[in-house]
């Protein structure tokens, strides 16, 4: 590969300097300029698709651009995001969450100054408030306000986490794509043709900046600039010939795709990055690593790395079960470890034939304090699950992970993954009280109070009742966001072949389509049913006291509370509790899967809770399992904090009863692992030991019949360690970055809101994961 000359480590130093420059940025104004451009230029065309493509092109023409002296690739996500993501915002408070989603609230996140005056901001905000999108969405939330205000369920206007497929563009170039679509009929094709021109305009604008910088550049930088200019003369117009050109082209495509959905795109993910870039691998591992370090910096935005939940996955298998790791796999892993950035997420796909080298390579991630750890996926299970849900065999190697943990087919699957969220403990609460909130005393639902003897039957009925209302609301939100077409993104999601927009709610643009539902609190609901059953059998005189105790949050009912807490709990390999949890999970999965989205496709059960176990738990009163009012719910499919006390082995055996074959939307699970359990004297030995002691018993256990678990994330640390980090960050995190897993993503622990910091510490739950 011909490239400018550089010394070993020079590009790494530049990447680290570039990240430091990015983290120094305190304002993000580009998204507002994009919104203002929409206000000024939209309405020129009757077609929604063509109109959106035109506004995108106009935005690319006027958006302020810059290139740092530390850039070797041009491009940024900075103009697509606002400084607003709640969980990494230190001012965020769990108690301020509510079930409404105001799409114009983002205008609160730009601080007025001389350039962006209050009047200018308010003008654009008022325009957006009167768009079809906002008006339609507001009607949906108003219609279902009684259900969502205390989060019996929640809905979002999303196309969810998506994984575009840039491989055709990388190989052939954008001009060939334009040539291939220009003769096709329809507004969708015209819009995509116009939208694709945006990335060419963007590249030309960057090239002009570089040419101006070249005039006064010192020799070393001049050599870099000349090569960057030559690269932009080729890509994105024509296909990439090597790794440098492929990365540069990918970045430009990604920038335009995110800009199209500003502000705050719905967490795009890269997909199988090692396979995407392998055809262009034309250098050595060390050089590739330094190039990928710059690639990773691109995904970090401003002072808190605001572009959260963008996932890169490595490893995996083919249809025959052969391993697909390659040199690019390890180069990207090296880049991740060297940089240790808050974003993007690293995930790995494991299978029965994953080489030992891969586990050894993960050791340095797992056992270096404050360093990111990958999420783990069982590719063998994912192949079986997705195939049983209609995915063609030839598409299975392209299983990728979107956002935190949702399995999708790269470039072919619009799963609307976070379209709806179901809160089982809240529904159980309303079933016990006859629709009255234990938190506020307000009548929220017109349902009958259930006799405790029939509590499970009535709870299941009410779950169906609320789920059907949730689906209608979620479909309304999807129809609202369909007003905002995305012709550029659609080019890489099937639209290049069929001309249909990803967000079209009448015609299916992607090969696979569904809507996601994140199901919360299965362990709390199941343990509560078990506790009620035991109470009726063993303490029937407490039957009439239970609701009073729940209303009082057990104050004055210490004896009853103590009894309920001692009833069997999920996670301890107790058949009654484990079977009940499996039954609740089966019921919830079947209920969700029976729902139909706007195109008549099934909703996908997703048993994950990305910190929403805190948010939704805040709106759930005391529960019969002994959980106090407004306490967290169980995370994902995990036991409630403190309820599993017999160690990891029993906890894993409990989890084997869950219906993973029905979780085609995904699920979440976390182990907090004490590093002192691992005795290897090198990172490599500890990584191999981790594979033998954690991964294989969970993912590849011969005792497990049927579909095995397929997801896990870990934090290898102790509560004491994290408390020390918070008490003295300068000592334990001198760089200002200490990476921890938060759910399916990792972030700088020091960036998090205090509530989320304490949640991570609490859920390490040493007894549940002891070895």
N, C-alpha and C positions, 0 to 999 in steps of 0.2 A: 504494500500500500504506500503510495507516495503521500507524504504529508509534510507540513513544516517541521523543522527539526526542534527537538526540545530535550531537556535533560530529564532523567528519571526523577519523578516526584514534582516536576515543575507544574504540570497540569493539575496535579492534586492540590498543590498550594494555591493555584488560581481558583480551583473549585471551592476551596474552603474560604478564600477571600470573597468570592462571589456570594456564598451563603451568608457570610457576615454582613455584606452590603445589603442583602435582601432583608435580613432580620433587623436592620436599622431603619427600615421603612415603616413609618407610622401612619401614613395615609394611603388609602386606596380609592382613587377617584375615577379610574377608567370605566368601571361598570356604570357609573352615573353618566358619563359621556355617551356610552352606548345606549342607555335608556333615553337620553335627551335626543340622540340622533333618530331613534325610533319615533319619538314624538314629532320631530321636524320632517321626517321623510316618508313615514308610513301613509298608506291610503292612496298612493299613486297608482297601484294596480288593484283590480277587483279580486284577483286570485290571492288568497292568503299566502300560498307558497311563494309565488313570485314577489309579492310585496315584502315578505320576510327576507328573501334572498337579496333584494335590492337594498334594504336597510342594513343588512350585514355588510354588503359591499361598500356602502357609504361610510359605515363605521370604520372599516379597515382603512379607508382613504384618509380619514381625519384624525384617528386616534394618535396621541403623542407617543412616539417610540424612542427608545434609547438603547445603546449598546455599551456595556461596561468594558473597561480595559481588561477585565478578567474573563470576559466571555470568549469562548471558542466556538460556541453555537449561538445563533441569534434566536430570540423568542422568549416569551414570558406568559405566565398565566395571570399575572398581576391585575390585568384589566378586567378579569372576569369575576373577581371575588370582592365581597365586602367584609369588613372587620366585624363579623357578627355571629360566628358559630358558637352556640351557647356553651357547650361543654368545655371549650378551651378559653372561655371568656371569664376572667376572675370575678367579674361582677354578677355572673349568673347565679341565681338561687333557685333551688328545686321548688320552693313554695310559690314562685312567680309563674310557674308553668300553668297554662290553661289549654283547653281543648280547641281553641280557635287558632286559625292560621291566617294572619293578615299578610298578603303578598306585598303590600306597600310599607310594611313595618321596616323594611330594609332601608328606607330613606331616613330613618332615625340614626343610621350608622355612619352617616357622613357628617362630619363636623363643619358647620359653615365657616367660611373665611372670605377674604376679599374676592377671590375668583369664584368660589362656589357659595354664593350668598344664600341666605335663607329664602329669599324670594325666588331665586333660580331653582332651588331644590323643591320648593313648594309648587312651583309651576309644573314641573315634571311629575311630581307626586299626584297632583290633581288630575293631570292627563291620564295617568295610569289607573287611577280610581274609577275613571269613566270608560275604561276599555271593556270589551265584551268578556275578556278573560276574568278580570277582577269582579265584575258584576255577577257573572255566572257563578263563580266560586263563592262569593258572599252569600248568594241565595242558598247554596248547598249547606254551608255552615249554619245559616239561620234556621233552615228546616230541621236540622238534626242537633240543635244546640242542647236540648235536654239530655241527649245521650252522650255527647262529647264533653260537656262542661266539667264533669267529674270522671271522664274517660272510662265509660263502659266500653267504648272503642274510640279510635282516632282515625282520621283519614287525611291523606295528603294529595296535593295536585302534582303528581310526578310522572315522568316516564321512568322513574326509579334509577337504579344503578345500571349503566349500560357498558358494553364492551365493544367498541368499534373494531372493525377489521381493516387495517390499513395495508395489508400485504399486497393487494393488487396495485394500489397506488405506489407503494415503495418500489415495486418491480417495474411498472410500466410508466409511471408519471401521470400527472394531472391532465396534461394535454391529451393523452390517449383516452382518458376517461371522458373528457369533454367531447372529443371526437366520437366516442362510442355512444353518447347520449343525445347529441344534437339533432339527429335525424328521427328520434323517437317522438311520438305525439304525446300531448298532455301538458297541463300546467306544471305538474310535478317535475317532469323532465326539464322543462324550461327553467324552473326554479333551481334545480340542481346544477344545470349548466352555468347559470349565473353565479350561484354560490361558490362553485369550484374556482371561479375566476378570482375570488377573494384571496385565496392563499397565494396566487401568483402576484397579485398586487402587493400583498404583505411582504413577500420575499424581495420584490423590487425596491420597496421602500427601505427595507433593511440594507440592501446592497448599496443604495445611495448613501446611507449613513456611513457605512464602512469605507466607501470610496472617499468621502470627505475626511474621515479619520486617518486614512492612509497618507494624506498629504503631509502631515506633521508627525507621523509615528516614528519612534526609534526603530532600528533595524530589526530587532527580534520581534517586536509587535508588528512591524510592517510585513514580515514573512507570514505571520499568522493571518493578518488581514487579507493579504493577497490570496491565500488559500481559501479563506472564508468567502471571499468575493467569487472566486472560481466555482466554489461549491454552489453558491446561490445562482450562478449563471446556468447551472444544470438542473438542480432540484429547487422547487418541486415540479418543474415543467416535465422533465424526463425522469426515468427511473434511476435509482441509486446504483452505483457501481461498487461501493465498498461501505465499510462500517461508518465512517465519518459522514458520508453523504446520507446514509440511511437514518442515522440519528438526527441529523439536521432536518431532514424532510419530515420525520415523525413529529418533531417538536413543532414545526410550522403547522402541520395538519391539526395537531392537538390544540394549539393556540386558537385557531379559527373555530374549531368545534366548540371549545369552551366559551369563546366570545359570543357565539351564536345564542347561548343560553344565559348570558350574564343578566342579573347578578346571581352568583352561587349556583353553578351548574350542578346537576344531580349526580355528583360523584362518579364520573367516568373512571373506568379501570382499563389498564393496558392489555391484560390477557397474558398469554404464554410468551413472555418477552424473550426468553432464550431461543424459542423457535422462530419468533418474528425476525430476530436479528442474525440468526445463524447463517442464512444464505449470504450475508454480507461480511462475514467474519474473515478478514484478510490481513490480520496482524497477529501479534503475540498477546498472551494473556495480560501482561502488565500494561501494555499500551491500551488494550481494550478496557481494562479496569479504570484507567484514568479518564478515558472518554465517557464511560458510563457514570463516573462520579459527577461530571457536568450534567449528564442526562438526569440524574436524581435531584440535583439542585433545582432544576427547572420546575419540579413539582412542589417546591416550597414557596409560599407566598407571604411576603412581608413579615412583620414582627412576631407573629405567632404561627407561622406556617398554616395559613387559613384554609388552604385547599385540601381539606381533610377527606379521608375515605377513598382515595385513589389507589387501587390495588395493582401490584405486579406479582405474577405467579411464575414459579420456576419448577422444573422437574416434571414428573408424570410418566405415563406409559402410552403405548399405542394399542390398537385393537387386539393384537396378539399377546399383550402383556409385557412386551419388551420395553426396557427403560429408554427414555428420550432425553436424558440429561446430556449436555455437550459442553464444549469449552466456554461457550457464552454463558451457560448456567453459572459456572464458577467465577467467571470474570464479573458478572453482575453481583454475585454474593460478596466478592472481595470489595467491590465498590460500596456496597451497603455497609459493610463492617468498617471500612476506612473512614467513611463520612459520618455514619451514625446520626442521620437526620430524622427529624420528627415525621417527615413524609417522604416518599409515598410508602404505603403498606407493603411489606414483603410477606408473601405466602408461598408455601411449597406443597407440591402434590407428591405423596408417598404411595408406594404400592409394594407388593410382596417381593418384587425384584429390584427395588431401589438399592443401589450399591452401597456398601459400607462406607465408602469415601464420602458419600453425600451426608450421612449422619455425622461422620467425623468433622466435616466442614462446618456443620451447624454448632459444634461444641463451643466455638469462640463467641457465637452470638448468645448462647444460653447461659454461659458461665462467666461472662464479663459484666460486672455490676454497671447498671446504667446504660447498657447497650440494647438495641432493639432485638426482639426475638420474632421469628416468623410464625404465622399461623400454619397449622398442619391440617392437610386434607388427605383423606383416604381415597385415592383415585380408583381403586378396585371397587369400592362401594358406590362411588359416584357413577361409574360406568353402568352398574346394574340398575341403580335407581332411575337415572335419567332415561335409560333405554326402556324401562318398564313404563315410563310416562311419555313415550312417543318420540324420543329423539332417535334419529336414524343412526345406524352403526358407524357410517363414515364420518359423522359429526362428533362422535364421542371423544376422539383425541383433542378436539378443540374445546372441551370443557374448561372453562375459566372461572375465576371468582370475581364477582362484582362487589364493589363496596366492601363491607365487612366480611361477609361469608356466604353470599348467595351464589349458587352454581348456575351459570348460564353458558350458552354456546356462543363463542366469540363471533360477533358480526351477524348473528342470525336469530337472536333471542331478545325480545322485549318483554321482560317479566314484570314490569311495573312494580319492582320488588318491594318498595315501602309504601304502597298505595293505601294499605289499611293495617290497623293494629287492634287486636282484641284483648281485652282485660278480663280474664276468667275470674279472679277473686272479686272484682267489682260486681260482676254478674251474680256470683254466689251471694254476695252481700245483699244485693237487691232482691234476690230470691228469698232470703231469710226474712227480710223486713217488709216485703210487699212493695218494693220499688222506692223505699225511703232511704236516703243517704244516712249512714252512720256518722259521717264526717260533719255534715251541715244540717241534717234534719230535714232537708228539702225533699219533696216528692219528685222523683226524677222519671219514674216509669209507671205506666198503668198496668201493673202485673199483680197477681194475687200473692199474699203471703203463703209460703209453702209449709205444710206440717213437717216437722223435723224427720218424721218417719219416712217421708217421701222426698227428702231433700235432694238426693242425687237425681232422681227422675225429673223433678221440677227444674233443677239446675241445668240439666241437659236440654230440656225444652226451651228454657229461657236463653241458653247459649245460641240455639238455632234462631230464636226470635231476634235477638240483637245482631247476630251475624247477618241475617237477611237485610236488616236495616243498614248495617255497615256496608254491605256490598252495594246497595243502591246509592248510598252517600259517596262511596269510593268511585263508582262509575260516574257520578255527577262531577266529581273532582277531575276525573280523567277527561271528560268532555269539556270541562272548563279550560284545561291546559292545552287541549287540541286547537284552541284559537291561536296558540303560539307555535307555528310550524317550524320545523328544523330541517330545511332542505340539505344543508351541508352534512350534518350528521347522518341523514338518511342515505346519503351516497355510500356510506360504509356499513349500512345495516340492511342491505337488500334493495334499497331504492334505486341503485344504479342499474339493476336488472328490471325492476317493475315500475319505477316512477312513483311509488306510493310513499308518502311521508310516514315516518315512524309514529307520529302522534295522531294519525288519521284514525278516528273511532268508527268509521263505517267500512273501511277496507283494510285488510291486514297487510302491512308493509314488510314485516319480518317473517321469516320462515316459521318461527315459534313465537307464541304470544300467550301471556297470562297476566294475572294481577296478584301481587303478593299480599299476604296477611301475616303479620308478626304476632304470634300467640304468646301471651304473657301469663305467668303464674301457675303453671300446671302443678308444681309441687305444693304450693300453698292451698290450692283448691282441693287436691287429692288428700293431703294430710288433714284438711278440715273435715272432709267427708268421713275419713277414718275416725277422727276424734269424736264427731257427732255419734257415729255408730257405737263406739265404746261407751260414751256417756249414757246413751239410751239404754244400753244393756247393763251397765255396771252402776250408774248413778241416775236412775230414772227421775228422782226427785229434783234433779237439776235441770230438767227439760224446760221448765218455765223460767228458769233463771238465766239461761244462755243469752237470750237477746238483750236482757238487761245488762248482763256483764259486758257484752260487746259494745253497747251504747256507752257504758261507763269506762271503756278501755280497761276493764278488769279492776278498776279501783274499787275496793271494798269487796272484791270477789277473789281474794288471793288463793283460797283453797281450790276453787274451780279452775283458776288459771294454772296453778301448779299441776293439777290433774291433767288438763288438756295438753300442757307442754310435755308430759311424760308419755302420752299416747304414741303408738308407733309412727315413725317418720321415714319418709323416702330417703334413700341414700345409705342405709345401714344393712342392706341385704335382708330385710324383713319382708317375707312374702306378701303379707296383707298390704303394707304400705306401697311396696313396689308394684304389685298388681293393680292397685287402685290408681296409681300414677299412670301406669300404662293404659288403663281404661279411659281415664280423662284425656290423655294424649290422643288415643284413637278416636274418641268422640270429637275432640276439637279438630283433628286433622280431617276426619270424614265430613264434618259440618262445613269447614272452609272449602274443601275440595268440591263440594256439591254446589257451591256458589258459582255464578257465571258473570264474567266481566262484560264490558261494552261490546265485545265482538263475539260473545257466546263461548269464550274459552274459560276454563276452570281457574279459580283462584288457587294459589299455591301455598300450602301450609308452611310457615317459616317460624320455628320455635326459637327465635332470638329476641334479645332485648338490649339494644345498644344504649345502656345507661337509662333506658326508659323503665327498667325495673325500679329505679328510684322515683322517676317522675310520676309514673302511674301508681306506684305504691303510696305516694303521698296522698292520693285521692281515694284510697281504700281504708275503711275503718278496721277496727280489730277483727280478727278472723278466728274461727273456732279451733285452729291448730295452736293457738296461744300467741300468735304474732300480734304485736301492739299496733294500734291505729297509726297510720301514716308511715309505718316502717317500710323498708324496701320489700319487694317481692323477690322470689328466687330468680337468679340470673339464668336466662335461657332454659335449658333442661336440667340445670343443676339443683341440688337441694337448697332449701333456704339456709342462709348463713347460720351456722351453729347447730343445725339439726343433724348433720352427718358427722358422727364422732368416732367411727370405727376404723378410719383410715381409707387410703385410696383403693385397696383391693376390694373391700366391700362396696365402696361407692361405684367402682367400675362394674361389679356384678349386678348391682341395682340398675345401672343404666342399660344393661343388656336387654332388659324387658321392653324398652321403648320401641315404637314402630318407626324405625329410621327409613324404611321403604316408603313411608308416606310423607316424608319431610323433603319433598323435592324443591321446596322453597329455601331450605337450609335450616340450620339451628345453631345455637351458641352453647359453648361449654368452656369452663375455665378451671385450671388447676393452679393453685399457688404452691410452688414446690420449694422446699428448703434445699439450698445448694449443698448443704453439709451431708446430704444423703449420698452424694456421688464422690467416689474415692479415687478416680483416675488422676494420675499426676500430670496429664497434659489435657489441653482442650479437646484434642482428637479422641482420647480415651473416654473422656466424660461425655462427648457427643455420642459415641458408640454405645456407652452405658445408658444414656438417656433413651436411645432407640430401643434397647433391650428391656428396660425397666418401665418405661412410660408408653411409648408408641406401640410396640408390638402387643403387649397385653390388652391394650384398648382397641387397636385397629385390626390386628391380625391374630386374634385369640381363637384357638381351635375349639374352645368351650362355647363360643358364641355361635348359635344356630341362626340362619337367615342373614339378613343384611347387617353388617357390622357398623359401629359408629364411624362417622366420616369427618368430624371436625373437632379441633381442640386448639385453644391457645393457652399459653402458660406465662406466669411471671415467676422466674426463678430468683426468689429473694425472701426476706422475712419482714413481718410488720416492724420489728425493731430497727431494721436497716432503713426502711422508708421514713420512719419517724426521725431518725438521725439526719437524713437528707433534708427534711423540711426544717429541722432545727438549725442546721448549719450547712446551707447549700454551697457556700463558698469553699468549704472543706471537701464535701463529698461530690460536688458537681462544679468544679472550678470553671468549666467551659460554659456554664449556664444551661447546659442540656443534660438531662437525665431521663433516658427513654424508658417508658413503661407501657405495657399493654393496657388499654382502656376498655376495649371489647374486641371487635374485629380489627381495630386499628391500633397503632401505637402513636403516642404523642410525647412531647416533653412533659414529664411529670410536674415540672415547675411552672408550666403554662396553665395547668388545669385550675378550674374553680375549686375552692376548698371542699365543697360537698363531694366532688368526684375524687379528689385526692383521698379523702377519708373512706370513700366507698372502695377504692382499690385496696387500701390497707385492710379494711374489714373483711373483704372477700378473699383475702389470701387464706383465711380459714385453715390454720395449720392442721387441726385434727382431722379434717375431711380429706387431706391429701398426704397424710403421713405415710412413710414407707417403712 
